[in-house]
Amino acid sequence: MDDISKQVYSLLEESCDLCKADLISLSGGLDSSIIAYFLKHRKPKTVAVIAEDFVSTDLTYCQMISKEMSLPLSIYSVKTASILEAIEETIKILQNFNDIEIRNNVVMYLAVKWAKESGEDAIITGDGADELFAGYSFLINKPIEELEDEIKRVCSVMHFPTQKIGEKLGIKIESPFLNEKVIEFAKKIPPNMKVGNKNGKRHGKLILRKTFEKYIPAQIAWREKSPMQDGSGTAGLTNLFNSVIGEETYVEKKLTVEKNEGVIIRSRESMYYYEIFKKMFGLPVDNNAESKCPYCKHKVENSKFCRMCGAFPI
């Protein structure tokens, strides 16, 4: 464990040093805090996106790491109306109506947009850590004998919408965890060093937590995985759509879409995103695909997950 920790530290230090951006997308989670630790000597700016009208969990942790590393923090507090506008732009860029991906990546869209409007030309993100070091909750709960194959599967299909968003907005996205040397070394780390127990709780990214617990606040090093949608507060969109789209309206639309378009909608939120997607791109149905999602009939490749509509497992 000690030797692997030293190598992880060294590779991430080298990767962070290669970043040229003067802005970190900060969530107050483990990944962005590690980046902040390595770059604190440069005094980069940091930005955190917070939904003004919903409950968010990131703010306290962002302020903690900002204070600990003596880094300037800009809190981009966003009203619901602005989030809904940003959702349309996010769907236009990502070209899907996947509710989980939209809910998470509207946060990144807003962070990248803030960077552009603030005169920045690049932003640093923590993309890749959850895939390479088993941070996702569905990986944490896998039996250890299945974990290695599942991590390999996740890494084989990993993709990062932030790159598309950055390209569209003209902002370079730098992601130290996706450095080639980091990726290759992470793949060699055994699964029992990526997932394990601490004080009776099971954690992913175990090797990262143990390596950096002495360099960043313990509350952050051992903070439970919090998706962007929870940290920023955009998870509140689900309840918003449930409250504004009535049951009768939703059921009627759902049945009509299934009958006329062959698409099965799974929630009110998905319906909202689907209608935006359809106006922009038409139906997702791919009649020529050999393997299709049973819900949206879009082509699916080598995955249990439909990237188009977010269905899982399929």
N, C-alpha and C positions, 0 to 999 in steps of 0.2 A: 504493500500500500504506500509506504514512504517513497519508494523509488518512482512509482507511477505518479504520485502527487507532485514530486519535484519536476517531472517531465511535463505534466499538465500545466503547472505554474509557468514553466519556462516557455512552452509553446504559446500559451495565451498571452504572456508578456510580449513575446516577439510579434505575435499577430496584432495585438493592440497598438504596438509602436509603429506598425506599418500604416495605420489609419491616418488620413490627412484631415478629416473633418474636425471642425471646432464645435460640434454639437452632438450630444448624446440624447437619444430617446430614452428617458428614464421612467421606469415603472416602480422602482423601489423593490423589485424582486432580485433574486440571486444573480441572474445573468447580466442585467444592465449595471448592477452594483459592482460586479467583478470588473467590468469594463471601466467604470468610474474610478475604481481603485487604481488600476494600472495607468490611467491617463490623468490622475489628479494633479501631477506635477506640471501639466500643461495649462491647468485651469480652464478646461473647456466649458462651454455653456451646456445646460441641460434643460429639457422641456418635458413636462408631464401633461397629458391630455386627461381632463376630468369632465365628466358629464355633470352639468350644473344642476339638473333637475332629478337626478337619480342618486342612489347610494353607491359610493365608490370606496374601494379599500386601499388604493395606492397612495393617497395623498400623504398620510402620516409617514409611511415608509420612504417616500420620495424626499420629504423634508428631513428625515433622519439621515439619509445617505448624503444629501446636500450639505448638511451641517457637519457630518463626520469627515467628509472629504473637502470641505471648504469650497464647494462649487456653486456658482450662481444657478438658481433654479427659476425657470419661468413656468408658471402654472397656467395652462391654456384651458380656461373654463368655458365650456361650450353649451349653449342652450339647445333644447330639443329641436327647435326649428332648423338650426344650423346642422345638427346631426342628420336630420332627414334629408336636407340638401346634399350633404356629404355622402349619404347612402346611395343616392342616384348616381353620383360621380364614381363611387366605388364599384357599383354594379357595371357601369359603362366600361370601366378599366378591366375588371376581372372577368366580365362576360359570363357570370353565373348568378344563380339566386340561392346559393348555399347559405342558409341562415347563420350557421356558426361562423363561416368564413367572412361573411359580410359584417356581422356584429363585431368580430375581432378586428378586421382590417379597416373598418371605417375609422378606428382609432389611429392606425398607422397613416391612413389617408390624411387625417386631420393634423397629425404630427409633421408629415412631409409638407403639407400645404402651409403650415405655420413656418416651417424652415424657409420655404420659398419666399413667403411674404416678409420674412425677417431678413432677407438678403443673404441667406446661407446657400451654399452650392452643394452641400453634402450633409448627411446625418448618419450616426453610428447606431446600429441596432443589435439586439441580442439574439437574432434569428439563428436557429440551428442547435442551440444547447438542448432543448427539450427532445429533439429527435436523436441526437448523437449520444446524449447522456441519460436517456430514459426519464424524462421529466413528466410525461403525461400520466394522468391518473389511471388510464386504462392499461398502461404498462406497469405501473407500480403494483397493481393488484394481480398481475399475472403470476402463476406458479413459476418458480425459478427455472424449472426444466423447459418451460416454453418461452422464457424471456428472450434468450439469445436470438431465436428465429424471428420473434416478433419485432425486436429492435432492428434486425436486418431488413425485415419487410418495410418497416416505417422509413428507414434510411433510403431504401430503394425507390420510394415514391415521394420523398419529401420535396416540397416546393415552397417558394416564399413569395407570396403576392406583393410584399413590400417592394421587391425588385421591379415588378410591373408598374406599381404606383410611382416609384421614383423615376422610372424611365418616362412615364407619361408627363410628369410634372417638371422634368428636367433637373432632378435632384439625385446626386449619386448616393447610393446606399452602401455603406460599409458594414460588414458583419464579421467581426473577428473569429467567431466560432466556426465560420464557414471557410476559414483559411485551409488550404489543401493539407498542410502538415497536421493541423488540429484534427481534421476529418479522419485522416489515415490513422493517426494514433488512437483516436477515440474508438474506432472500430475494433482495435485490438484489446481494449480493456474488457476484462471478463464481466458478465452481467451482475455477478454478486458484488462487484465494486461500484456498480451504477445504482443498484436498488438494495436497500437494507434497512435495518431498524435502528432507531435512536430513541432512547427513553420510552420504549413501548410503542412508538409510532413508525410506520413504514414510510420511507422517503425515496424518491427518485433523485437522480443527480448526486448520489451519495459521495462520489469521489470529489466532485466540485465543492460540496458543502464542507467535507472534512479538510480539503486543501485550503479553503479560504475563510474558515471560521475564525482564524486568528487575525485576519486582515480587515474584515468587515464586521459590523455589529451582529451579534449572535441572533438577534430577532430576525435579521434578514437572511443570514446564512442558513437558518433552519426554518424559514418561513415556508408554509405549505404552498404548493403550486397554486397560483391564482391566474386564471386565463385573463387576457386583456379585457374581455368583456366585463369581468367582475371588477378588476382593478380600476378601470376607467369609469365604470358605471353603466356602460352600454348594454349590459345584461338586462337593465330595466326596460329596454325596448320591447322585450317579450311581453311583459305585463301591460305596457302601453298599448300594443296592438290588440291584446286580449280584451282590453277595456273599451277601445274605440271601435272595434269591428264586432258587431253584434252576432250572436249565435245563429240567428236565422239567416242573416246576410252571408255569413261565412259558409254555412252548410249549403245554401243555394249555389254560391259561387263554386264551391268544392265539387259538387255533383255535376255542375255544368261543364267545368274544366275537364273532369274525368271523362264525361260522356263525349264531348265534342273535340277534345284535344289529346286525350289519352294520357294525361298527366295527373298523378295522384298527389295532391297537396296535403302536407302533414300538419300544418299549423296556420294560424292567422298571420303570424309574422312571415312565414314562407309565402303565403298568398300575396302579401303586400310586395315582397321582393319579386315574386314571379310576374306580377302585373307590370312592374317597371321593366323587368328583363324582356318580357314579350313585346312591349312597345318598341324596345330598342333593337331586338335581335330576332323576333319571331319565336316559333316553338322550339324547344330543346330536343324534340324527338329525332332520333337518328335511325331511319329505317334500314340503312345499310350495315349497321353495326352487328358484329357477330355476338358480342356480349353487351347487354344493355342493363341499365338500372331498372329494377321492377317498378319504380315510382315515376321517374321522369322520362324513361325510355332513351336516355342519352347514352352514348358509348362509354363503357367502363373498361379500363385496362389495369390488370395486375393489382387490384385493390379490393378491399372489403368495403370501401368507402366511395360514394359517388361525389365527385368534385363539383358536379353541376348543381345538384339539389341538396347535398349534405346528408343523404340517407346513409345510415350505418346501424348494424352491419347489413350487407346486401349479398 
